[in-house]
Amino acid sequence: MGSLGSVSSPDAGISIRPPAALGLRVRRAWDRLAEWLTGSGPSDVVLRLLTVALLVQGLVAVGLWQRSDLLHPNAVGTDPSTYYAAGLRLNAGHPLYGPLGPGDRPVPGYPGQLVAPLLSPPVVAVIWRPIALLPADIAMGGWWLGSIASIVGLVALIALRGRRKHVLIAIGVLLLGVVLGVVGRAGVPYLGFDSPPAFAALSGNLNAYITPLLAIAWSGVATSPQRTLIPTSGRGSARVRAELAAITRGSGWEGAAAGLAASLKLFPIVITFWLGMRRAWREVYVCLAVLLAGAIIGILGAGLHATSVFVRIALGGHVHPTVLSLPGLIAGLFHVNKMGLVRYATLAVLPLGLAAAWLLRRWPRASFAVAILTSIWVSPTVYAGNYALLLAAAAPWEITWRQRPLVRPLDPQGRSALAWTRHLPGTP
């Protein structure tokens, strides 16, 4: 007979641990890991300094070794130049999505590789209409400096204010370019190669501005309880309802940030599903309102024809998949034709990504990261800077999904006794 916590086999002399005990050991190991991730210690200083060092090294590697052309934002072919050219076309009354007219600023790759001189929604060109009235160097240089400030500011916030797990996520995103380089078979990647935050910052792409917007959207539900128990009748129930409503009510700015991100890039609309999954309904309504306002501004500022052309491009304008898109990564791993994967990958990513985000809903940060990754992979045009959006998953705000307001019985004076209790995962 073995010990009380195990079962012995008389034939082989093997002690078999019962599943309950094994599950307890796994649970304790998980709790220790969670405690370490949320804790603090001398190693945190090293991790914070490493985060800043990796960002600086990535900026140097991308800007000086890999893509020195990104240091000249006013050069033809950069993203600021493409946005500037779109604003100029609208101001001149020329077609936004082509063909280019006489005197229009050229866009390398169009016509030919690109199906249109602009692949962004019309509202982006409308935003650039007043910017395009400025001198070229000031317009494009200012936009480029703003993109650098956005990424550097977010990474600095994570490094200074984040917990250990937030900093580790940021480090993972900073090193993601090396992994993407190996999968995409881009030769022998070095440290800082294709660093997503560095690429987003130096390219002047919209991703540099969308990333902090997604971080703001995360903060909108960082302290919102997912479920509440409120009395339906009895003395003082109206007061308790008012108190709970005050706790769960958001400011709406977080939903506006998510709506603006979706207006600028379209595919971050996936974050709206995540907000609804978190039952942040106020943020969802504001997000949809901002998205509708962006569409209206695009129609009024660019015209109905330009909007219809963009819709046709977005729904299947024969866009060639890039190496870092999901079809490109699959093709690099399994040596298949990536053009044949475009339609199937796009159709599969959205439902599978939303389902994965739903299954991970008890782990909000993981669910949020999956939603962001879905918004990246649903497009066939993905570059290194697109993966910088994952930095939003390292935003230093906590979602207290294990907490919910619990209403205790009212005391004799009718005062509502509102208390917060902590629940373990899986408890009702």
BADO-594208 format. One record per residue: residue in three letters; z, x, y of N, C-alpha, C in turn. Coordinates in pm, whole numbers, padded with zeros to 5 digits, always signed. Layout:
<rs>
ALAZXYZXYZXY
...
</rs>
This chain:
<rs>
MET+00000+00085-00119+00000+00000+00000+00000+00088+00124
GLY-00093+00063+00213-00100+00143+00334+00002+00095+00434
SER-00007+00152+00552+00082+00113+00661+00047-00025+00709
LEU+00132-00079+00793+00115-00216+00841-00011-00232+00924
GLY-00057-00129+00993-00173-00140+01082-00304-00104+01017
SER-00308-00079+00883-00432-00041+00819-00435-00093+00677
VAL-00552-00084+00614-00570-00125+00476-00623-00006+00398
SER-00558+00029+00289-00598+00146+00211-00682+00103+00094
SER-00785+00180+00064-00870+00156-00052-00821+00241-00169
PRO-00777+00182-00284-00724+00261-00395-00831+00346-00461
ASP-00959+00306-00450-01066+00379-00518-01101+00506-00443
ALA-01118+00495-00313-01165+00610-00235-01055+00673-00151
GLY-00943+00606-00141-00835+00661-00060-00867+00660+00089
ILE-00948+00565+00130-00989+00557+00269-00906+00451+00340
SER-00853+00485+00456-00775+00392+00537-00870+00323+00635
ILE-00883+00193+00623-00974+00116+00706-00894+00043+00812
ARG-00925+00068+00937-00852+00005+01047-00907-00136+01068
PRO-00822-00235+01076-00870-00372+01096-00941-00386+01230
PRO-01035-00482+01241-01110-00499+01366-01022-00523+01487
ALA-00911-00594+01471-00825-00623+01585-00769-00494+01645
ALA-00724-00403+01559-00669-00277+01608-00778-00193+01674
LEU-00900-00193+01614-01010-00118+01674-01046-00174+01811
GLY-01047-00307+01821-01076-00369+01950-00971-00336+02055
LEU-00845-00326+02011-00739-00290+02104-00757-00148+02155
ARG-00797-00056+02065-00821+00081+02108-00936+00089+02208
VAL-01043+00014+02181-01157+00012+02274-01114-00045+02408
ARG-01034-00151+02403-00987-00213+02527-00901-00116+02609
ARG-00814-00044+02541-00729+00052+02612-00812+00166+02671
ALA-00913+00212+02594-01000+00317+02647-01077+00267+02769
TRP-01123+00142+02761-01194+00084+02875-01103+00072+02997
ASP-00978+00031+02973-00883+00018+03084-00854+00154+03147
ARG-00843+00259+03063-00820+00393+03119-00939+00440+03201
LEU-01060+00409+03152-01180+00445+03228-01185+00370+03361
ALA-01154+00239+03357-01153+00161+03480-01047+00213+03578
GLU-00932+00253+03524-00826+00306+03610-00869+00437+03674
TRP-00940+00520+03597-00986+00647+03652-01093+00624+03759
LEU-01184+00529+03735-01292+00502+03830-01239+00448+03962
THR-01133+00369+03955-01079+00309+04077-00964+00390+04135
GLY-00927+00498+04069-00814+00576+04116-00855+00678+04221
SER-00764+00769+04249-00789+00873+04347-00719+01000+04302
GLY-00769+01111+04351-00711+01238+04312-00783+01353+04380
PRO-00746+01476+04348-00811+01592+04411-00961+01599+04384
SER-01005+01546+04268-01148+01554+04236-01232+01467+04330
ASP-01170+01370+04397-01246+01283+04487-01307+01362+04602
VAL-01235+01460+04653-01288+01541+04763-01413+01615+04718
VAL-01410+01666+04596-01526+01737+04543-01645+01642+04529
LEU-01619+01521+04478-01727+01424+04461-01786+01381+04595
ARG-01702+01363+04695-01751+01322+04827-01836+01433+04889
LEU-01789+01557+04877-01868+01669+04929-01998+01686+04851
LEU-01994+01659+04721-02114+01669+04640-02216+01564+04682
THR-02169+01444+04716-02260+01338+04761-02334+01380+04887
VAL-02261+01432+04983-02323+01476+05109-02417+01593+05083
ALA-02375+01686+04996-02459+01802+04967-02589+01762+04899
LEU-02583+01665+04807-02704+01619+04739-02798+01549+04835
LEU-02744+01475+04931-02830+01410+05030-02901+01514+05116
VAL-02825+01613+05164-02885+01718+05246-02988+01796+05166
GLN-02953+01829+05041-03046+01904+04959-03171+01823+04929
GLY-03156+01692+04909-03272+01606+04885-03363+01599+05007
LEU-03304+01590+05125-03384+01588+05248-03463+01718+05264
VAL-03397+01829+05232-03464+01958+05242-03575+01970+05138
ALA-03545+01930+05013-03643+01944+04905-03766+01858+04931
VAL-03743+01733+04973-03857+01642+04997-03931+01681+05123
GLY-03857+01711+05230-03920+01737+05358-03987+01873+05370
LEU-03933+01975+05303-03987+02110+05318-04071+02155+05200
TRP-04037+02113+05078-04107+02163+04960-04207+02064+04904
GLN-04166+01936+04893-04250+01840+04822-04349+01769+04913
ARG-04302+01714+05025-04387+01636+05114-04359+01674+05258
SER-04408+01788+05299-04385+01832+05437-04455+01743+05538
ASP-04557+01666+05493-04627+01577+05585-04538+01465+05635
LEU-04428+01436+05562-04337+01329+05605-04260+01367+05731
LEU-04260+01495+05766-04191+01538+05887-04274+01511+06012
HIS-04392+01454+05995-04480+01422+06108-04511+01272+06103
PRO-04418+01189+06149-04434+01044+06133-04551+00986+06212
ASN-04599+01055+06314-04710+01002+06393-04846+01040+06337
ALA-04848+01112+06223-04974+01149+06161-05035+01028+06091
VAL-05168+01022+06089-05237+00912+06022-05207+00919+05872
GLY-05171+00807+05814-05142+00798+05672-04996+00780+05640
THR-04905+00805+05733-04763+00782+05709-04733+00632+05719
ASP-04619+00592+05668-04581+00451+05677-04562+00405+05821
PRO-04495+00482+05908-04489+00440+06049-04628+00425+06111
SER-04721+00511+06072-04857+00499+06125-04923+00371+06076
THR-04899+00334+05950-04956+00210+05896-04900+00088+05969
TYR-04769+00086+05993-04708-00026+06066-04758-00030+06211
TYR-04768+00087+06271-04816+00097+06409-04959+00046+06418
ALA-05043+00084+06320-05182+00037+06319-05189-00115+06304
ALA-05098-00173+06224-05097-00319+06208-05060-00387+06339
GLY-04962-00334+06410-04927-00390+06541-05040-00380+06640
LEU-05112-00267+06637-05226-00250+06727-05336-00351+06696
ARG-05362-00377+06569-05467-00473+06532-05431-00614+06580
LEU-05306-00650+06564-05267-00784+06612-05279-00793+06764
ASN-05237-00691+06834-05246-00692+06980-05391-00697+07028
ALA-05481-00638+06947-05622-00637+06984-05696-00761+06934
GLY-05628-00845+06855-05693-00964+06801-05782-00936+06682
HIS-05762-00825+06614-05843-00789+06498-05775-00839+06370
PRO-05852-00852+06261-05794-00899+06134-05682-00807+06087
LEU-05571-00866+06048-05455-00787+06008-05477-00718+05875
TYR-05535-00790+05780-05553-00738+05645-05697-00694+05618
GLY-05768-00657+05722-05901-00603+05710-06010-00709+05718
PRO-06132-00660+05735-06173-00520+05746-06137-00460+05882
LEU-06130-00326+05886-06099-00258+06010-06218-00266+06105
GLY-06187-00287+06231-06291-00297+06332-06309-00167+06406
PRO-06407-00161+06494-06429-00040+06574-06306-00009+06660
GLY-06265+00114+06658-06150+00157+06737-06016+00134+06670
ASP-06012+00069+06553-05885+00049+06483-05834+00182+06427
ARG-05703+00196+06427-05642+00318+06371-05668+00322+06221
PRO-05722+00432+06169-05756+00437+06026-05633+00435+05937
VAL-05651+00383+05818-05548+00381+05714-05607+00447+05591
PRO-05566+00570+05558-05622+00639+05441-05605+00557+05314
GLY-05712+00552+05235-05710+00475+05112-05771+00337+05126
TYR-05797+00295+05249-05863+00167+05271-05990+00189+05352
PRO-06100+00127+05310-06119+00056+05183-06134+00153+05067
GLY-06101+00105+04949-06108+00189+04830-05988+00166+04742
GLN-05894+00259+04745-05777+00248+04659-05688+00131+04700
LEU-05673+00106+04828-05591-00004+04878-05675-00128+04896
VAL-05618-00242+04860-05690-00369+04875-05682-00421+05018
ALA-05591-00366+05098-05576-00408+05238-05512-00294+05314
PRO-05535-00286+05445-05472-00179+05524-05322-00198+05542
LEU-05269-00314+05505-05125-00342+05511-05088-00425+05390
LEU-04984-00383+05319-04938-00455+05201-04805-00526+05225
SER-04761-00531+05349-04635-00596+05385-04662-00736+05439
PRO-04561-00823+05441-04579-00958+05496-04618-00955+05643
PRO-04681-01060+05693-04725-01063+05833-04613-01043+05934
VAL-04490-01083+05899-04380-01072+05994-04354-00925+06031
VAL-04387-00833+05941-04369-00690+05971-04461-00650+06086
ALA-04586-00694+06079-04680-00662+06187-04640-00730+06317
VAL-04583-00850+06307-04537-00920+06427-04422-00844+06492
ILE-04332-00791+06411-04223-00709+06465-04278-00587+06537
TRP-04386-00532+06484-04443-00411+06542-04531-00439+06664
ARG-04560-00563+06694-04645-00591+06811-04583-00536+06940
PRO-04456-00564+06972-04399-00503+07094-04378-00354+07080
ILE-04350-00305+06957-04331-00161+06939-04462-00088+06963
ALA-04573-00150+06923-04704-00085+06939-04746-00075+07085
LEU-04676-00144+07175-04706-00130+07318-04653+00001+07374
LEU-04561+00064+07302-04506+00192+07345-04604+00305+07312
PRO-04587+00420+07375-04668+00536+07335-04651+00566+07187
ALA-04755+00616+07125-04756+00635+06980-04641+00723+06932
ASP-04617+00834+06999-04512+00926+06955-04374+00861+06962
ILE-04352+00784+07070-04221+00719+07085-04204+00608+06982
ALA-04308+00528+06961-04300+00415+06868-04275+00462+06725
MET-04362+00550+06677-04348+00595+06538-04232+00693+06520
GLY-04209+00779+06618-04096+00871+06607-03962+00800+06611
GLY-03950+00699+06696-03825+00622+06702-03798+00547+06573
TRP-03903+00487+06516-03888+00416+06388-03845+00513+06278
TRP-03905+00632+06277-03874+00733+06176-03729+00780+06188
LEU-03684+00804+06309-03544+00845+06329-03448+00733+06288
GLY-03487+00610+06315-03403+00497+06274-03390+00487+06123
SER-03498+00515+06051-03491+00509+05905-03400+00619+05850
ILE-03407+00738+05910-03317+00846+05867-03171+00809+05895
ALA-03146+00752+06012-03009+00714+06048-02956+00606+05954
SER-03041+00515+05910-02996+00407+05821-02948+00462+05687
ILE-03028+00550+05627-02992+00604+05496-02874+00700+05507
VAL-02877+00788+05605-02768+00884+05621-02637+00811+05652
GLY-02644+00709+05734-02524+00633+05767-02464+00564+05647
LEU-02550+00504+05561-02498+00435+05443-02437+00534+05345
VAL-02504+00646+05321-02449+00747+05229-02318+00803+05284
ALA-02312+00826+05415-02188+00876+05475-02075+00774+05459
LEU-02106+00645+05475-02005+00540+05457-01951+00539+05316
ILE-02041+00554+05218-01997+00557+05078-01912+00680+05051
ALA-01955+00794+05103-01882+00918+05079-01744+00918+05144
LEU-01731+00853+05259-01605+00855+05332-01510+00743+05291
ARG-01566+00626+05263-01483+00508+05238-01483+00461+05094
GLY-01577+00507+05015-01590+00456+04879-01485+00511+04785
ARG-01463+00435+04678-01377+00484+04571-01458+00576+04481
ARG-01392+00621+04377-01455+00717+04288-01581+00660+04225
LYS-01577+00535+04181-01694+00477+04115-01808+00456+04214
HIS-01777+00424+04339-01884+00407+04438-01955+00540+04462
VAL-01877+00646+04472-01935+00778+04496-02019+00822+04377
LEU-01973+00793+04256-02049+00830+04137-02182+00755+04130
ILE-02182+00628+04170-02308+00553+04173-02404+00616+04273
ALA-02353+00651+04390-02438+00715+04491-02494+00847+04441
ILE-02413+00925+04371-02461+01052+04315-02572+01025+04213
GLY-02553+00922+04132-02657+00887+04035-02789+00851+04101
VAL-02783+00775+04210-02906+00738+04281-02970+00862+04345
LEU-02889+00952+04397-02941+01074+04458-03010+01164+04356
LEU-02964+01160+04231-03024+01242+04125-03129+01167+04046
LEU-03155+01043+04080-03246+00960+04001-03388+01014+04003
GLY-03425+01082+04109-03561+01134+04118-03595+01231+04006
VAL-03497+01309+03962-03521+01402+03852-03555+01326+03725
VAL-03480+01219+03698-03506+01138+03579-03643+01072+03588
LEU-03674+01016+03704-03805+00952+03721-03918+01052+03707
GLY-03895+01175+03754-03997+01278+03740-04024+01313+03595
VAL-03919+01316+03513-03936+01346+03370-04009+01232+03300
VAL-03965+01108+03327-04028+00993+03262-04173+00977+03307
GLY-04197+00996+03437-04332+00982+03489-04419+01103+03466
ARG-04365+01205+03398-04440+01326+03363-04500+01390+03487
ALA-04413+01417+03585-04457+01478+03710-04431+01629+03709
GLY-04459+01693+03598-04435+01837+03589-04290+01865+03558
VAL-04238+01972+03616-04098+02011+03597-04022+01980+03725
PRO-03953+01868+03731-03882+01832+03855-03763+01923+03879
TYR-03736+01950+04003-03623+02033+04043-03520+01946+04115
LEU-03406+02001+04144-03299+01927+04210-03347+01880+04348
GLY-03338+01753+04370-03387+01695+04494-03527+01640+04484
PHE-03595+01665+04372-03731+01617+04353-03733+01464+04352
ASP-03820+01405+04433-03835+01259+04440-03701+01189+04466
SER-03612+01252+04538-03483+01188+04568-03507+01058+04642
PRO-03472+00942+04583-03503+00814+04646-03449+00798+04787
PRO-03320+00830+04814-03272+00815+04952-03346+00906+05050
ALA-03375+01029+05007-03447+01122+05096-03588+01073+05122
PHE-03655+01022+05020-03790+00971+05039-03790+00850+05131
ALA-03695+00759+05111-03689+00640+05196-03662+00678+05341
ALA-03576+00777+05362-03542+00817+05498-03657+00886+05568
LEU-03721+00983+05500-03824+01063+05565-03959+00993+05572
SER-03984+00898+05483-04113+00830+05485-04122+00726+05595
GLY-04006+00681+05647-04009+00576+05748-04047+00441+05692
ASN-04036+00426+05560-04070+00299+05496-03965+00193+05523
LEU-04003+00069+05505-03910-00042+05524-03789-00033+05433
ASN-03801+00037+05320-03688+00049+05228-03565+00108+05295
ALA-03586+00196+05393-03472+00257+05461-03392+00154+05539
TYR-03456+00048+05585-03385-00056+05659-03337-00169+05567
ILE-03408-00189+05458-03369-00295+05364-03244-00257+05286
THR-03228-00128+05257-03112-00084+05178-02979-00121+05243
PRO-02954-00090+05371-02828-00136+05432-02819-00287+05444
LEU-02933-00356+05455-02929-00503+05457-02876-00557+05325
LEU-02918-00498+05214-02868-00541+05084-02719-00507+05068
ALA-02677-00395+05126-02534-00361+05123-02453-00465+05200
ILE-02507-00513+05311-02440-00618+05387-02436-00748+05306
ALA-02545-00778+05236-02546-00897+05151-02440-00889+05043
TRP-02419-00769+04988-02313-00750+04888-02176-00779+04950
SER-02155-00732+05071-02023-00749+05133-01991-00895+05157
GLY-02094-00982+05160-02070-01123+05187-01988-01194+05082
VAL-01995-01145+04959-01918-01207+04852-01814-01111+04795
ALA-01785-01006+04871-01693-00904+04821-01551-00955+04806
THR-01512-01055+04880-01377-01109+04869-01377-01259+04845
SER-01495-01315+04813-01503-01459+04790-01467-01490+04646
PRO-01368-01576+04621-01335-01615+04484-01449-01695+04423
GLN-01469-01675+04293-01581-01740+04229-01549-01884+04190
ARG-01424-01911+04162-01385-02048+04124-01251-02080+04191
THR-01231-02205+04220-01106-02247+04281-01053-02372+04209
LEU-00922-02386+04208-00855-02505+04157-00787-02574+04274
ILE-00831-02693+04307-00773-02765+04419-00734-02904+04373
PRO-00627-02959+04428-00584-03093+04389-00680-03197+04444
THR-00701-03302+04365-00791-03409+04407-00716-03523+04476
SER-00587-03527+04460-00509-03633+04524-00367-03583+04542
GLY-00288-03662+04610-00149-03624+04630-00124-03578+04772
ARG+00005-03577+04810+00043-03538+04943+00011-03392+04970
GLY-00053-03366+05079-00086-03230+05119-00214-03176+05061
SER-00286-03256+04979-00408-03205+04917-00514-03172+05021
ALA-00524-03251+05126-00623-03222+05230-00594-03088+05297
ARG-00466-03058+05316-00429-02931+05378-00464-02815+05286
VAL-00439-02833+05155-00473-02728+05060-00624-02705+05057
ARG-00700-02816+05061-00846-02802+05063-00892-02724+05186
ALA-00830-02751+05299-00868-02681+05421-00836-02533+05411
GLU-00719-02501+05352-00684-02360+05337-00780-02288+05244
LEU-00816-02352+05132-00909-02290+05039-01047-02276+05099
ALA-01090-02376+05176-01220-02368+05241-01224-02253+05340
ALA-01114-02230+05410-01109-02119+05505-01118-01984+05433
ILE-01063-01979+05310-01068-01854+05234-01209-01826+05183
THR-01275-01930+05129-01403-01910+05063-01520-01916+05159
ARG-01498-01950+05285-01609-01962+05379-01653-01825+05425
GLY-01781-01797+05418-01835-01671+05466-01882-01686+05610
SER-01919-01574+05669-01965-01576+05808-02110-01614+05819
GLY-02188-01599+05713-02330-01630+05717-02416-01510+05749
TRP-02358-01407+05807-02436-01288+05840-02487-01219+05715
GLU-02410-01228+05608-02452-01164+05484-02577-01232+05428
GLY-02580-01365+05432-02700-01436+05389-02819-01407+05479
ALA-02792-01391+05610-02900-01356+05703-02957-01219+05669
ALA-02871-01126+05629-02919-00992+05592-03008-01000+05468
ALA-02968-01079+05369-03050-01094+05249-03182-01163+05282
GLY-03179-01264+05369-03302-01331+05409-03396-01240+05485
LEU-03341-01156+05573-03425-01063+05647-03488-00960+05553
ALA-03411-00913+05455-03466-00818+05358-03580-00881+05279
ALA-03564-01008+05239-03672-01076+05166-03792-01101+05256
SER-03771-01125+05385-03882-01147+05477-03964-01020+05495
LEU-03899-00905+05493-03967-00778+05516-04038-00727+05392
LYS-03985-00756+05274-04039-00696+05152-04071-00799+05044
LEU-04036-00924+05064-04066-01035+04975-03985-01033+04846
PHE-03992-00924+04768-03930-00924+04637-03777-00923+04639
PRO-03710-00876+04745-03563-00892+04748-03516-01036+04750
ILE-03610-01133+04743-03570-01273+04730-03487-01292+04602
VAL-03499-01196+04507-03419-01201+04385-03270-01202+04417
ILE-03231-01137+04526-03090-01132+04564-03038-01272+04596
THR-03125-01362+04638-03081-01500+04663-03030-01564+04536
PHE-03098-01538+04424-03050-01588+04295-02912-01532+04264
TRP-02892-01405+04294-02761-01344+04266-02653-01407+04353
LEU-02684-01433+04479-02586-01499+04566-02551-01638+04513
GLY-02653-01710+04466-02626-01842+04408-02545-01832+04281
MET-02570-01729+04201-02493-01708+04080-02347-01682+04111
ARG-02321-01616+04225-02186-01591+04269-02125-01710+04343
ARG-02204-01818+04353-02160-01941+04420-02128-01919+04568
ALA-02199-01825+04627-02187-01803+04772-02291-01891+04840
TRP-02267-02022+04838-02370-02118+04879-02401-02108+05028
ARG-02303-02079+05109-02330-02066+05252-02430-01953+05276
GLU-02409-01840+05208-02501-01728+05222-02640-01762+05170
VAL-02646-01841+05062-02776-01882+05007-02853-01966+05108
TYR-02785-02064+05169-02852-02151+05265-02900-02072+05387
VAL-02815-01981+05435-02856-01900+05550-02972-01809+05512
CYS-02968-01752+05391-03076-01665+05345-03208-01740+05342
LEU-03209-01860+05286-03332-01938+05279-03379-01978+05418
ALA-03286-02008+05508-03324-02045+05645-03390-01926+05716
VAL-03333-01806+05699-03391-01687+05762-03527-01656+05701
LEU-03540-01674+05571-03668-01650+05504-03774-01746+05556
LEU-03736-01872+05574-03830-01970+05630-03866-01936+05774
ALA-03767-01894+05851-03794-01854+05989-03888-01735+05994
GLY-03871-01639+05901-03961-01524+05896-04104-01565+05865
ALA-04119-01662+05775-04254-01710+05743-04318-01778+05864
ILE-04239-01857+05934-04292-01926+06053-04330-01826+06162
ILE-04246-01725+06183-04277-01621+06282-04405-01548+06243
GLY-04421-01521+06113-04543-01455+06068-04667-01540+06093
ILE-04657-01671+06070-04771-01759+06093-04804-01769+06242
LEU-04700-01782+06323-04723-01795+06467-04771-01664+06528
GLY-04720-01551+06480-04754-01423+06541-04878-01357+06486
ALA-04912-01387+06359-05028-01324+06297-05140-01421+06263
GLY-05107-01550+06258-05209-01649+06227-05199-01699+06086
LEU-05245-01820+06064-05240-01881+05931-05334-01810+05835
HIS-05449-01764+05885-05544-01696+05797-05484-01568+05741
ALA-05419-01488+05826-05357-01364+05779-05249-01393+05675
THR-05174-01500+05697-05070-01536+05600-05130-01574+05466
SER-05239-01652+05468-05303-01691+05343-05362-01570+05270
VAL-05417-01474+05346-05470-01352+05284-05358-01274+05216
PHE-05242-01263+05283-05130-01191+05223-05083-01260+05096
VAL-05079-01392+05095-05037-01465+04975-05130-01434+04860
ARG-05260-01428+04886-05355-01396+04780-05334-01253+04729
ILE-05304-01160+04820-05278-01022+04779-05151-01015+04694
ALA-05046-01086+04738-04918-01080+04667-04926-01143+04528
LEU-05011-01246+04513-05020-01316+04385-05118-01251+04288
GLY-05183-01146+04328-05274-01079+04234-05397-01028+04303
GLY-05376-00935+04394-05488-00880+04468-05543-00753+04405
HIS-05535-00740+04270-05587-00623+04200-05524-00494+04253
VAL-05392-00498+04269-05320-00380+04315-05304-00284+04198
HIS-05337-00157+04219-05325-00057+04114-05178-00016+04100
PRO-05124-00018+03978-04983+00021+03960-04964+00170+03985
THR-04851+00203+04043-04819+00343+04071-04747+00406+03952
VAL-04730+00536+03958-04669+00608+03846-04524+00565+03825
LEU-04452+00535+03934-04310+00501+03922-04285+00351+03910
SER-04390+00271+03900-04372+00129+03871-04336+00113+03723
LEU-04294-00006+03685-04259-00027+03544-04378-00005+03452
PRO-04499-00057+03484-04614-00023+03398-04642+00127+03394
GLY-04626+00195+03509-04650+00338+03511-04549+00415+03428
LEU-04420+00375+03434-04317+00443+03355-04338+00420+03205
ILE-04377+00296+03168-04403+00267+03027-04523+00347+02978
ALA-04626+00354+03064-04745+00431+03027-04712+00578+03010
GLY-04623+00632+03095-04585+00772+03082-04505+00800+02957
LEU-04425+00703+02914-04343+00723+02794-04422+00706+02665
PHE-04510+00606+02662-04576+00570+02537-04727+00595+02537
HIS-04779+00655+02645-04920+00693+02652-05012+00572+02629
VAL-04990+00468+02706-05074+00349+02699-05139+00328+02834
ASN-05235+00238+02839-05307+00208+02962-05219+00123+03053
LYS-05180+00177+03168-05089+00104+03256-05155-00016+03323
MET-05287-00013+03338-05355-00128+03399-05342-00251+03310
GLY-05342-00231+03179-05327-00344+03089-05187-00400+03085
LEU-05091-00326+03139-04952-00370+03137-04911-00445+03263
VAL-04995-00441+03366-04955-00493+03496-04916-00640+03487
ARG-05006-00720+03433-04980-00865+03430-04862-00898+03342
TYR-04854-00836+03225-04746-00869+03132-04611-00819+03182
ALA-04609-00699+03240-04483-00645+03290-04430-00729+03406
THR-04519-00770+03496-04475-00850+03610-04422-00985+03565
LEU-04490-01046+03468-04445-01177+03418-04314-01167+03342
ALA-04290-01054+03277-04170-01041+03194-04049-00994+03273
VAL-04071-00911+03376-03958-00850+03446-03872-00955+03514
LEU-03934-01050+03582-03856-01146+03660-03764-01230+03573
PRO-03813-01300+03470-03718-01379+03389-03617-01294+03314
LEU-03662-01180+03261-03568-01095+03188-03463-01036+03281
GLY-03505-00996+03401-03410-00941+03497-03308-01043+03543
LEU-03354-01164+03572-03261-01269+03613-03165-01305+03500
ALA-03217-01308+03378-03129-01337+03264-03025-01227+03246
ALA-03065-01101+03262-02969-00992+03249-02864-00997+03360
ALA-02907-01031+03482-02810-01044+03591-02711-01156+03563
TRP-02758-01264+03502-02669-01376+03468-02571-01336+03358
LEU-02618-01264+03257-02531-01223+03148-02423-01126+03195
LEU-02453-01050+03300-02358-00952+03354-02278-01007+03471
ARG-02275-01139+03486-02214-01197+03605-02064-01169+03615
ARG-01998-01139+03503-01856-01104+03509-01833-00961+03557
TRP-01940-00884+03567-01935-00750+03623-02028-00749+03744
PRO-01979-00796+03859-02067-00822+03975-02149-00702+04019
ARG-02091-00584+04018-02166-00468+04066-02282-00436+03972
ALA-02259-00442+03843-02367-00420+03747-02473-00529+03759
SER-02429-00653+03776-02523-00764+03793-02606-00747+03920
PHE-02541-00702+04027-02612-00679+04153-02715-00567+04138
ALA-02678-00461+04068-02771-00351+04047-02892-00396+03965
VAL-02869-00481+03865-02980-00533+03785-03072-00621+03870
ALA-03012-00700+03959-03094-00783+04049-03180-00696+04140
ILE-03123-00587+04191-03200-00496+04276-03312-00430+04197
LEU-03281-00384+04077-03382-00320+03994-03494-00418+03959
THR-03458-00544+03939-03560-00646+03914-03652-00662+04034
SER-03594-00664+04154-03675-00676+04274-03767-00556+04294
ILE-03730-00440+04238-03814-00320+04247-03927-00329+04145
TRP-03894-00358+04022-03992-00353+03913-04085-00473+03909
VAL-04055-00579+03981-04144-00694+03979-04273-00664+04055
SER-04274-00557+04133-04393-00515+04206-04463-00402+04131
PRO-04596-00404+04126-04667-00293+04061-04679-00169+04150
THR-04644-00183+04278-04652-00071+04371-04512-00021+04401
VAL-04470+00083+04332-04335+00136+04344-04344+00287+04367
TYR-04272+00334+04467-04264+00477+04495-04117+00520+04485
ALA-04094+00648+04501-03958+00699+04486-03862+00633+04585
GLY-03909+00607+04706-03822+00548+04807-03776+00408+04774
ASN-03850+00336+04688-03807+00201+04650-03674+00203+04576
TYR-03651+00307+04498-03527+00314+04420-03406+00343+04508
ALA-03428+00374+04635-03315+00391+04727-03239+00261+04746
LEU-03304+00147+04717-03235+00018+04729-03111+00012+04641
LEU-03110+00090+04533-02995+00090+04443-02870+00146+04510
LEU-02885+00214+04624-02768+00261+04697-02679+00145+04740
ALA-02738+00028+04759-02659-00089+04799-02556-00126+04693
ALA-02584-00091+04567-02487-00119+04460-02366-00029+04468
ALA-02370+00074+04552-02255+00163+04571-02179+00130+04698
ALA-02211+00019+04763-02144-00018+04887-01993-00027+04864
PRO-01913+00031+04952-01767+00041+04928-01690-00086+04961
TRP-01734-00198+04903-01657-00322+04912-01639-00374+04772
GLU-01523-00430+04744-01491-00476+04610-01504-00627+04600
ILE-01566-00673+04492-01566-00815+04458-01452-00839+04360
THR-01357-00917+04400-01239-00941+04318-01266-01057+04224
TRP-01355-01035+04128-01392-01144+04038-01279-01183+03943
ARG-01177-01098+03929-01064-01132+03843-00959-01215+03917
GLN-00984-01244+04042-00886-01319+04119-00944-01454+04159
ARG-00860-01552+04166-00900-01682+04216-00776-01750+04273
PRO-00793-01835+04371-00677-01903+04426-00625-02007+04329
LEU-00497-02007+04307-00435-02102+04216-00332-02183+04295
VAL-00345-02314+04295-00257-02400+04371-00138-02440+04285
ARG-00021-02407+04331+00101-02449+04262+00142-02587+04312
PRO+00233-02653+04239+00279-02784+04287+00336-02776+04428
LEU+00312-02879+04505+00363-02883+04642+00515-02895+04642
ASP+00577-02826+04735+00722-02833+04743+00764-02964+04810
PRO+00892-02997+04808+00937-03126+04864+00899-03146+05010
GLN+00883-03042+05087+00846-03057+05228+00696-03078+05246
GLY+00620-03077+05136+00477-03103+05146+00396-02981+05182
ARG+00462-02864+05182+00386-02743+05215+00310-02698+05091
SER+00188-02656+05111+00106-02612+04998+00145-02471+04960
ALA+00178-02453+04835+00215-02320+04786+00090-02256+04727
LEU+00024-02172+04804-00101-02111+04763-00073-01967+04720
ALA-00107-01935+04599-00078-01801+04547-00202-01744+04482
TRP-00209-01612+04483-00317-01543+04416-00265-01484+04287
THR-00333-01509+04177-00294-01455+04049-00410-01377+03989
ARG-00377-01273+03920-00481-01188+03859-00501-01231+03714
HIS-00629-01240+03676-00664-01280+03542-00742-01170+03474
LEU-00719-01154+03345-00794-01058+03267-00932-01115+03236
PRO-01030-01030+03206-01164-01080+03173-01160-01173+03055
GLY-01235-01281+03066-01245-01376+02957-01142-01485+02960
THR-01045-01479+03048-00946-01585+03057-01001-01700+03139
PRO-00958-01824+03115-01011-01939+03188-00959-01940+03331
</rs>
